Amino acid sequence: QRLLTLAQTEPNADLRGEAVRQLGVMGASDELWQMYQKDASVAARKQILQAMFIGGDAARMIELARREPDAGLRGVAVRNLGLMGGSKAGEALVDIYGTDKDPAVRKSVIEALFLRSDATALVALARKESNVDLKRDIVQKLSLIQDKVATDYMIELLNK
């Protein structure tokens, strides 16, 4: 409780940020969520997103990656999902790619799936992608993944 109070009221931004990080280390998901909803500052919300990531709050990270109005913050949530384990995070990333029209967020999804070495999802996205730049980005990432699915897709592209 004292750490939460410090994170909410400390005038020194560095100390306030450290309090937020420590809440993440402690796994104080509900408290961080309350802070996120109250604080409209993009900088503060980025710190809270990082603390949620440290605390492993995948469910809230998925929710923010889908619904956060600010595209930059959505992108941060998406990148964090790429570093979180679990099949729900992977499924959410694919869903976000299909529904979010912001090119920066879609690029963040590609990067996140690459970080997860999810060749299956990347190949599925590449097969559907009509935007040449995004498809090129996906193929570049696939070329770096040591996986049979990625290799088979690369050979398929070479044979076209």
ZIQUIBEL-V898352 format. One record per backbone hydrogen bond with DSSP energy under -0.5 kcal/mol. CO is the residue of the C=O (numbers start at 1). NH is the residue of the N-H. If there is no record, write none. Layout:
co | nh
CO | NH
CO | NH
//
This chain:
co | nh
1 | 5
2 | 6
3 | 7
4 | 8
5 | 9
6 | 10
11 | 13
12 | 16
13 | 17
14 | 18
15 | 19
16 | 20
17 | 21
18 | 22
19 | 23
20 | 24
21 | 25
22 | 26
23 | 28
24 | 27
27 | 29
28 | 32
29 | 33
30 | 34
31 | 35
32 | 36
33 | 37
34 | 38
35 | 39
38 | 40
41 | 45
42 | 46
43 | 47
44 | 48
45 | 49
46 | 50
47 | 51
48 | 52
49 | 53
50 | 54
51 | 55
52 | 57
53 | 56
56 | 58
57 | 61
58 | 62
59 | 63
60 | 64
61 | 65
62 | 66
63 | 67
64 | 68
69 | 71
70 | 74
71 | 75
72 | 76
73 | 77
74 | 78
75 | 79
76 | 80
77 | 81
78 | 82
79 | 83
80 | 83
80 | 84
81 | 84
86 | 90
87 | 91
88 | 92
89 | 93
90 | 94
91 | 95
92 | 96
93 | 97
94 | 98
95 | 99
96 | 100
102 | 106
103 | 107
104 | 108
105 | 109
106 | 110
107 | 111
108 | 112
109 | 113
110 | 114
111 | 115
112 | 116
113 | 118
114 | 117
117 | 119
118 | 122
119 | 123
120 | 124
121 | 125
122 | 126
123 | 127
124 | 128
125 | 129
130 | 132
131 | 135
132 | 136
133 | 137
134 | 138
135 | 139
136 | 140
137 | 141
138 | 142
139 | 143
141 | 144
142 | 145
144 | 146
145 | 147
147 | 151
148 | 152
149 | 153
150 | 154
151 | 155
152 | 156
153 | 157
154 | 158
155 | 159
157 | 160
//
